[in-house]
Amino acid sequence: MNKRVYVPTNFAVKEIIGNISEECKNHNLDLISINEKICTEHTLQNRSSLSLISPLAYGLGVRKADFRIIPTYAVGIIGYSGKSSLYFRQGLSTFDKIGVKDKDDYFSVIGKILLHERYDIEAELENTNQVLPDILNNYSACILDGCDDNYHNMDITEDWFETYEIPLPVGIWVVRNQEEPDDVIELTNKFAMDDLPEEFESNHHSDHEREGRIMTRWSSDMHNALEQTLELLYYHRLIPELPAVKIYGRD
């Protein structure tokens, strides 16, 4: 049986997997592209040999899998990105329920943390299949992928950076210890788009003061941001324990 590589279909920065389909074929790997929740579940059930996962999924695996992070390509976002937005109705003094496509989605969870930490707002996430503007007719707010400036919104990654002054780590490559595909370092390098820089600007907002950058490599800054993010996830009881950040080939 071929080894399996798992990636979320809605991964926010496609550039680091720009060549993944072709390279999986070249190396006889089965590429499984599914939604983030199932990607996490299957990774934790040890069905994958290599997975691109969020810090939340990494933290959830502390009791289930002996993960190692591949220190090649990884994604962290500094400031505005337009990747995920919290939309809200004007005139509200507090939020009750927030409509989301998946309450286990990483950006949805981060949005809820930000509301609590920065604005002292406790709100529950609730799954909905509705779309804008219908969601805002039934909920105080919603968190959705992308950015639509026709509605009042808060950019999740921008608010994160303003709150904690660290990048928001979004995705890391992980393997289970001693079960990785051959040449996994080279493999993850090949998955990325050709000539991808270590950092590039995210799409500029119409308001030119709202700018951001996307980091694409594992680094000491990414390591530090991941550790702090895991601490927050643990503090908010979203992961069972505080996991060590283990690096492939070192730990």
N, C-alpha and C positions, 0 to 999 in steps of 0.2 A: 504493500500500500504506500502511495506517495505521502510525503509529509505535507501537512496543511499550514497555510499562512492565512491568518485572519486579519481583516481590516474592516473598520466601520464604513458603511456606505456614505454616511453624512460627515466624514472627517473634514475638519474645517480648512485644512491647508493641503490641498491635493498635490502640491508641487513635490512633496517628499515621497510620493508614490506615483509619480508621473510615468515611470517605466515598469511598474510592477507586473502588469499582465504579461508583457513580453518576457520579462526575466523569469517569472514563475514557469512559463512554458519551456524556456531554455534549460531550466534546472529541474524539470519534472516535479514541480511542486503544485499542489492543488491550492488555488487561490479562492478563499471563501470571503465574499464581500456581503456583509449583512448589517442590520442596524446595530447601533452601539450596545444596546442592552443584551442582545443575543450574542454578539461578539464577546462581551464580558463573560456571560454565562458559560459559553463554550470554552473560553480560555481557562476559566476557573475549574471546569470539569476535565481539564487536561486533554482536550481534543485537538489542541493546536501545538505546533512545534515552534511557531514564531507568530507573535501578535503585536499589532499596533494598538495600544490601549491608553486610556486616560489615567491620571493620577488616582482618581476614584477607584477604577478597576484594579490598579496596582495595590491600593490599600485594602481592598476587599479580599485580595488573594493571600493576605498574610498568613492565614491559617490553612489555606488550601493548596498553595503552590509555592515552590521554592524558586521565585523569579530572579532573573538576572537581567539588568538593563544593558542593551547593546549601545555602547558609547559612540555612536556614529551620528545618524540623523535623529533629531528630536525636534519638537515644536514648542516654542514659547512665544507669547505675544506681549508686546510692550505698548500700552496705550490703546488708542482707537483702532478698531479693525473692521467693524461692520459685520462681524461673523455671527454675533448673537445679540439680540436686543430685548430689553424689558419695555413693553408698551403699557401705558397707563391712561386711565381717564383723568381729565383735569378736575381739580376741585376736591379731590379726595384727601382726607386728613390721615387715613390709614388704609391698609389693604386687608381684605378678608381672605379670599381665595384667588390664586393665580392660575390661569389656564395655561397648560403646556401640552406639547405633543407626547412627551414621555417624562414623567416625574423622576425617572432614574437617569435621565440624560445629564451629562456632566455640566453643560452650561446652565441647565435649569437648577441644578444643585448649587452651583457657584452663585447664581443670581439670588437664591434664597439666603445663602450665607451673607452676601453683601447687604441685603435688606436688613438683616438682623444686626450685623456688626456696625454698619455705617449709619443706618437710619432708625435703629431700634424698632423695626417692624417685624412682628411675627406673623407669617402668612403661610398657609398650606398650599402645596402644589396639587393640582387636580388635572388628570388627563382629559383632553377634549379633542374631538375631530373637527371642531369649528375653525373658521378662518377669520382673519380681520375683515371687516370691523365687527363681525358677529360676536367674537370672543369678548370684546370689550363691552358689549351690551349685557353680557351675562357674568362677567368677572371684573374684579377691580383692576386687574392687570393681566398680562400674559408674557411669556418668554418664548421667542421664536427665533429660528435661524435667520440670518441676514439683517437688513436694515431697511425700513420703509419710512422716509421722512414725512410722509403724509400724516403720520400719527406721532404723538408725543412719545419719546422713547429715551432710554438710557442704554448706552453701549456697555455691554457686560465687561469686556476686557479693559476698556478705558476706565470704568469705575473701579475695577480691581486694582489697576496700577495707581490710581489716585489715592486709594485706601491704604495699600500695603507697600507701595513703591518697589515692587518686585515684578518680574514678568509673570504672566499666568501660564504655567506649563499646561499644554493641551494634549500632547501625544508622545509616547515613548515606545520604542521597540523592546519587547521582552521575550525571553525564552525561559523554559523550565530548565533548571540546572541539569546539565549533561544530556539533554535531549534536543539540542539545537540542530538545525540543518548544517550540512558541511559549509565551511567558509562563510559563516553567518555575517562576519564583519564586511567582507567584500560584497555579499549579497545585498545587505541593506543599503550599501553605498550605490549599488547598481539600480536599486528600486527608485531612487530619486530622479527627478528631472535632470537632464544633462546641464552641466555648468550652473547648478543652483548655488547662489551665493550663501555665505554663512548667515547673512541678514539682509532683508530687503524691506522696503516701505510697503505698508498696507495701503489699500486704496484711500486716496485723500477724500476727506469729507468736503462738502460744499463750503463749510466753514473751515478755512485753511488752518485755523489754530488747532483743529482736532486731527492730529496726525498720530501715526503709530508705526511700529516696526515688528516684523516677524522674524524670530530667530529659528534657524533650521538645524543647528548642530548641538550635540551634547557638549556641555562646558561646565566650568565651576559655577557660573551664574545660574545655569539651568539646574545643576545639582542642588544649590542653595534654595532656589525657588521651589523645587519639588519637595525638599524637606519641610519648608515652611507651610506649603500647601497641605501636605499630609498631616501636619500638626493641627491645622485648622479643621480638616475633615474629622480628625479624631476628637478634637474638642467639641465639635457639634454632633458627635456620636454617629457619624456616617460610616465609619470604619471601626472594626472591633478592637484593633490594637494599633499602636504606632509602629509601622514596619521600618526596618533598616533599608536604606537605599543601597542595594547590592549591584555591583558592576560586573558584567561578564569579563572573565579573564583576570579579575583582580580579587574578587571576594569568594 
